Amino acid sequence: MSRYLTEIYNDNIKSSEDILDAVFPLLKFLSLTLFGLVLAHKNVQIIPKETFKLLSKLVFVLFLPCLIFTQLGKSITVANFTSWWFIPVNVLISTVVGCILGFLVVIICRPPPELTRFTIIMTAFGNTGNLHLAIVGTVCHNEDNPFGPDCHNRGVSYASFAQWVAVILVYTFVYHMMEPPLQYYGILEEGGQNDEQEEPQSGDISRPLLVEAEWPGIEDKETEHSKTPFIANVFKSISNVSEMTLPDVENTIKGNTDSPKSIRCLAAPRVVRKIKVVAEHTPIRSILQPPTIASLLAIIIGMIPQVKAFVFGSDAPLAFITDSFGILAGAMVPSVMLILGGMLAEGPNKSSLGLRTMIGIIVARLLVLPLLGIGIVALADKLHILVDGDKMFRFVLLLQYTTPSAILLGAIASLRGYAVSESSALLFWQHLFALFSLSLYLIIYFKLL
């Protein structure tokens, strides 16, 4: 009897330790976010919004690239590159599953017709960048973490390895999915110039912090077609929309017919020519941003042993540079959490999305998708396509299903002039509730791993 009670007691102690191991990182996470919220709150405003915007730019162009370069470059090898292939594939799988859930939310909650694609995207596309790195940083801060002594290096490397896929998705799939629908564009046209006067200009301090929180300067990528239903204009009849306000696609297709290249294009089927026009107006060049460049450099240098030995390692000739990058990288996690707190301090904007749809997106993204993610990662593990015995590898894969919608979607909404206030409101409530859902699922993940 005493032996049985001892076993129960030991099991309870172990369970309590597992829960504490999961909760303590979240408490650090919440504390940093709370500091940012208090510092940016309008009743206190110790730090003005403009300072948070400058901090977000520092994270984007300096702290985050330094963290990615130092950790990913140190870990990546040719063998690792081939064994980590499921990380980017998992990003695609989570996006596809999220799109299916978003479609179900549309069917069940019935959002306004012009916000159908917005609902699907906000359910499907999660944060795979700064928030992952911040969670890994807080989890690995304790020496007795369950992932071993090399926790931080491996965690940052895995999370960074997924970023290039997410960036490509943003500037292709997400960019075009967030295109203003024809009927929505027509409503904007009826509003006339008054709406244009109310829209905050680039660099305006009135622009919400979430627009620049994860991808500052994205509004500078705006083109003449960014805020128009360009694809609908290419592929459908638009007789109900003023020709003066939409790009002249036929001229784009038929123009410059004197060149041999144009003749070859005209010889192609009409659908192929239209796809070519859409591809030419996809901002694919914007993929080469500082974090993406840091990832590519780290992968290239890390996979060439001779160059890697020259840059990384205590005896490397350029070790003083990588050490300097490492010092700057240490500022990434606290800065991201402070910015998140500053974003939450702004509060939610008004939204025409509807309470039922907003709740549907939050439940699907923060509660249902992580459960499906557990099943997908468990299936992948049974098929022996994951790194053997690496808990951190599985943890990062699970995080890809757990985080709220990417803050970057707010910037894309602003760039496309579509559902800007709705994205602001939804991102606010998602990140607020994510503080609790992340706590729940971190405990579950720690138990499973």
N, C-alpha and C positions, 0 to 999 in steps of 0.2 A: 504493500500500500504506500509506504513512504517513498519507495523507488518511483512509483507511478506519479505521485504528487511532485517529486523532484523533477521528473521529465516535463510535466505540465508547466512547472515554474520556469524551467530553463527555456521552454518553447515560448512562453510569454515574454521572458526577458529578451530573447532574440527578436521576437516580433516588435517589441517596443523599440529596440535598437534600430531595426530596419525602418520603422516609421520616423524615428528621429533623424536618421541619415537622409531621408527624403525631405523632411520638413525644414531642417536647418538651412540648406541651400536656398529654399524658397523664402525663408525669413530674411536672409541677406538680400535676395532679389527684391522683396517687398520694401525693405528698409531704404535701399537706394532709390527705388521708384518714389517712395514717400518723400524723401528729401527733395527730389526734383519737383514733385507736386507742390510742396510747401513753398519752395523758393520761387516758383512761377505763379502761384495763386494770385488772383487779381486783388485780393484784400491785403496781401503782403507785398508781393512783387519785388522781392529783394533783388532778383535777377530778371531783367526785362526780356520779352520775347525775342528781340533781335539778338541777344546774347546766346540764347538757345539755338537760333538758326545758324549763328557762326560756329557754335559747338558741333552742330550736325554736319556742317561742311568739313570741319576738322576730322571728324570721325570718318567721313566718306573719302576724303582725299589723302589722309595721313594715318590715323590710328588703325583703321580696319585693314588697309593694304599692308601696313607693317606687320600686323598680327598674322594675316594670311601668308605673307611671304616667309616670315621666320619659322612658322610652325609647319606649314605644308612643304616648304622646300627642304626642311630638315628630315621630314618623314618619308617623302615620296621616293620610290625607286621604280624601276621597270617592273619588278615583281609585284609591288604594291599597286601599281597602275592597273595591272591586269586583274588583280584580286579584288579591287574596289569597284569593279564595274557596276555592281548592283546599286550603289549609292545614287548615281544620276538616274538609273532606270527606276528606282523607287520614287524619285521626284515625279517622273512622268506617270507612274502608276497612281500615286496619291492625287495627282491633278485629275486624271481620268475618273477615278472613284469619286472625287469631290464634285466633278461635273455631273455625274449621275445623281449624286445626292442633291445637288443644286436643282436639277431638273425635277426631282421629286418634291422639293420645297416649292417650286413653281406650281406644280400640279395641286399640291395640298393647300398651300397658303394663298395662291392666286394674287400675286403682286400686280400693280398697275402694268399694263401691256408694254409700255415703253421701258420698264425696268426689269424685264424678263432676263435678258442677257446679263445685266448687272447682278441679279440675284444668283445666277449660275456661277459667275466668275468669283464673286465674294465668298461663295461656299467652297469653290474648288481650289483657289490659289492661296496657300498659306505662306507664312513667313519662314523662309529657309536661310536667312542671312544673319542679321545682327542679333536677333532674339535667340537663335540656336547657339551662337557663340557666347552670348551672355549667360545662358543657362548652363552650358558646359563649363564656363569659367567659374560660376558660383558652386556648382557641384564638385568640381575638382579642387576647390580652394582648401578643403579639409584634407589633411594627410591620411586620415583613415577612411577615405572614400572607397566605395566597392569596386572601383575600376583599376586600381593599382597605382604604382608610383608614376607611370608615364601617362596618367589620365588626361592631363591638359593638352599635351602635345598631340596625342592621338585624336582626342575629341575635336580640337580645332582643325586638324588636318581633314578629318572626315566631313565636318560641316563645311569647310571651305571647298572641298572637292565637289560639292553639290551646287555651288553657287553659279557656275557657268551655265548649267542647264536652266536654272531658274531665270537667269538674265535673258537667255535666248527666248524662253517662253514669254517673258514680259514684252519684249519688243517685236514679237510676231503674233502669237495667239492672243494674248491679253490685249495688246494694243488694238487689234482689229475687232475683238469682241466688245471692247468698250467704245466702239464707234456709235455716235448718236443715231438712233433709229430715225427713219424718215418722218414718222408722225411727230416725234419729239423735236426734230429739227424744224418742222413746220410751225410748231408752237413757239419756238424761239424766234422765228422770223416774224410772227405776228406781234411779238413783244416790241419789235423795233429797236431803236437805239438806246432806250432807257436801260435795258438789261445790260447792254454793252458798257454803259457808263458805270454801272454798279459792280461790274466784274473787277476784282483786284488785279492790278498790273503786276508784271514780273518785278520781284524785289520789293513789292509793297508790304509794309509791316502788318497790314490787315490780313494778309494771306494766312490761313491756318497753318500751325506748325507742322501738322501731319503731312502737308504737301511737300515739305522739305526735310522731314524727319529721317528719311532713309535714303533718298536719292536727290540731294539738293542740286538745283540748277536744271532739273528736268524740264521746267517750263521754257527754258531757252531752246529746247529742241522743237518748239512749235513751228509748224509749216503752214502754208496756205490751206492745206487739206485737213489739218489736225482736228478741227472742230466741225467738220462736215461729214455727212454719211457717204463717204467716198466709194466704198465697195457697193453699196446699194445703188449709187449713181452709175457705177460701171455696169452692173449686171441686171439692173431692172429699169423699167420705164419710170421716169420721174416727171411726168407731165403736170403733176399736182404741185411741184415745187418750182419756184422761180429760177430760171436759167441763169439769172444774173448773180445768184448767190451760191451756186454750186460750180465746181470745176468743170471746164469743158472737156469732157473725157474723149469725145469723138475726135476733137482736134488733137488731143494728146496721142490718140491711136493713129490718126491719119497724117499727122504733121510730119514734116521732113521726109517726104516720100522719095526725094531725089537720091538719097544715099542707098548703097547696096544693102546696108543693115536693115533699113526700113522696108526695102522691097522683100527681104527674106521674112521680116515680121508679118508683112501683109499677106505673104503666101501661106502663112500658118493659119489654122482654123481660128475663127473669131473668138472662141472661148479662150484659146491659148493666148491670143493677143491681149485679152482683158486681164488674164492672170498675170501676164508680164507687166501690165500697167500697174496693177496692185502691188506686185513685188517691188517695182521701182519706187513706190511711195511708202514702202515699209522701212522704218528708221533702223535698219539692221546695223548701220555704222555706229549707232549709239551704244552697241554692246561693249565696245572697247572703253570702258570706264575704269578708274583707278583700281577698284577691287578685282575686276576681271583681269586687268593687265598683271596685277600682282599674282593672281592664281596661275596665269599662263607662264610667267617668268619662273615661278616657283617650280612648276611641273617640268619645264624645259631644263632648268639648272639641276633640279634634283635627280633627273633621269640620266644625266651625263656625269659619271663618277669623277672624272678629272676636273670638271668645272665645279661640281659640288664640293670637292675637297678644297678648292680654292676659296669658296665663299662661306661654307658652313663648317663648324667644328672649332674647338678651342685653339687649335694650332693653325687654323686657316689664315692666310695673309690678309683676307678681308674680314676677319672675325670682329674687328672693332666696329665695322659698319653694321653687321648683323646684330651685334650687341646693342648698338644705338637704336636700331629698329625695334629690338625687343623691349627696350625701356619705353619707347613711344607706344608700343602695342599694349603695355600695361594699362594705359588710360582708356582703352576701348570699352571695356565692360562697364565701369562706372559712368562713363559719358553716355552710353546708350541708355542706361537705366534712368539717368537724370533727364534725358530728352524725352523718354517715355512718360516720366512723371510730369514734365512740362506740357506734353500733349494732353494728358488727362486733365490737367488743371484748366485747360481751355473750355472743358465741358462739351456736351453734344450740341450739334447744330439741329435746326429743324429738318424734318424728313417727311417726304410724301410716300415713303416705302410702305408704311403701315406697321402697326405693332405686331400683328400675327406673322407677317413675313420676316420681320426682324428677329423675333423669337425663333422662328423656324431655321433661319440661317445660323444663329448662335448655337442652337441645339445640334443641328447637323454638323457644324464645323468643330465644335468644342467637345461634344459628348459622343456622337455616333461615329464620326470618322476615326477617332482614336481606337474605338473598339474594333472597327474593320481593319485598322492598321496592325493591331495585335495579331489578328488572324492571318494577314498577309505576310508579316514578318515571320510568324511561326511556320507557315507553309514553306516560305523560302528556306528557313532553317532545316526543315525536314528534307527538302530537296538538295541540301548540302551545297547551296550556292552562296552562303555567307562565310566570312572569315571564321575559321574554327576557334572556338573558345574565347572570342573577343567580345566581352560584354559591352564595351563602349561602342563598337561597330553597330550592335543591335540597338543600343540606346539612341544613337543618332538617327537610325532608320525610323524608330518609333516617334521621335520628336517631329519628324516631317509630317506626321498625321495629327499632331497634338497642338501646334501653335495656332493662334488666331490668324485671320486674313492678313496678308502682307500690308504693311503701312504704305508700301510703294503703290498700291492700288489707288490710294487717295491722290497721289501725284499724277498717275495715269488719267484718273477721272478729271483732274484739273486741266491736264494737257489736251484731252479730247472735248472738254466743255460739256461733260455728260455726268449727271448724278453726283455733282460735287458735294452738295450738302448731305445727300443720302450716304455717301461713302464716309464723310466725316462723322456723322452720327453713328453709323454702324461700327466703324473702327473704334470709336470711343467705347461703346457698350461691349464690343467683343473683347477688347483688351482689359476692361474692368472685370468681366466675368472670367476671363482667362486666368486671372490671378488665383481663382478658386479651382477651376478645372485643371490647371497645371499642377496644383498641389495634390489633387486627387490622383491624377494619372502618374505623377512622379512616384507616389507611394506604391501604386500598382506595378509600375515598371521595376522599381527596386525589388519588389517581392518576386516578380517573374524572373528577373535576371540573377 
